[in-house]
């Protein structure tokens, strides 16, 4: 969940957050292909700095962090740390070159969690990158992420928010916006991607394209008039449209080193769009990871066997230390063992 600063209509309900610096995330800008032309142009390859900071006024998850409880919830997109993301600002690096800077603020207790739990820290870093991606409609490199030895990149400015924004239910807010017809890109981009996945976006786009229930021209139909809202169809046409063949799944695998306590990172990219589309098991006899497509409604059945190196103490070590994270924006499943 992420909160983006919005226009203020009632100054009496404004809360000022004074973020305390935690650490800095450094990367670079790799794409602006989704950025509208009417927004200020940005330079590809420019350094990016994200100040991860904290304040006790920022909301925290309803469920406190417990690895055994929380990691399975994260995999199923059911638990996140709320993040308040500032507007992007420009600065200069040590050499005087242009760089882009954001502040991402979390609850102070959440900051304590990520100090002790490295895996959670890594997940929060990804959430911060994704939040900045969404805020400015761009893409920050995940391959060039580093953590410079600085508390913050430049001064961290106070963040002002409406108190209602900190207390509101954002799923209900999204439903209200859609009901009122205010689902334009400027409004929707301020909502977290977890509140509206790709299917919901497509549904909204289709809703906007629906023809009027009553025709506006009772004489001759216009050249670009759409089909009527209700029309008679036969059973054959229903059968033809409802029998879409399942698509192929193409698994692309990359293996590499990772940070302790894990020894191996496996990244799987495919057409699958959710962690629930994967079925992952460990075959102790053959010392391999078995990855299956669980979404048989839309995709053909496929199994991938990934042989593992003999670097683990026992099968129990593999199973107890295996952690998974699905990155929706890249359709990538990241597995650490």
Secondary structure, 3 states (H helix, E strand, C coil): CEEECCCCCCHHHEEEECCEEEEEEEEEEEECCCCCCCCCCCCCCCEEEEEEEECCCCCCCCCCCCHHHHHHHHHCCCCCCCEEECCCEEEECCCCCEEEEEEEEECHHHHHHHHHCHHHHHHHHHHHHHHHHHHHCCEECCCCCECCCCCCCCCCCCEEEEHHHHHCCHHHHHHHHHHCCCCCHHHHCCCCHHHCCHHHHHHHHHHHCCCCCCCCCCCCCCCCCCCCCCCCCCHHHHHHHHCCCCECCCCEEEEECCCCCCCCEEEEECCCCCHHHEEEEEECCCCEEEEEECCCCCECCCEEEEECCCCCCCHHHHHHHCEEEEEHHHCEEEEEC
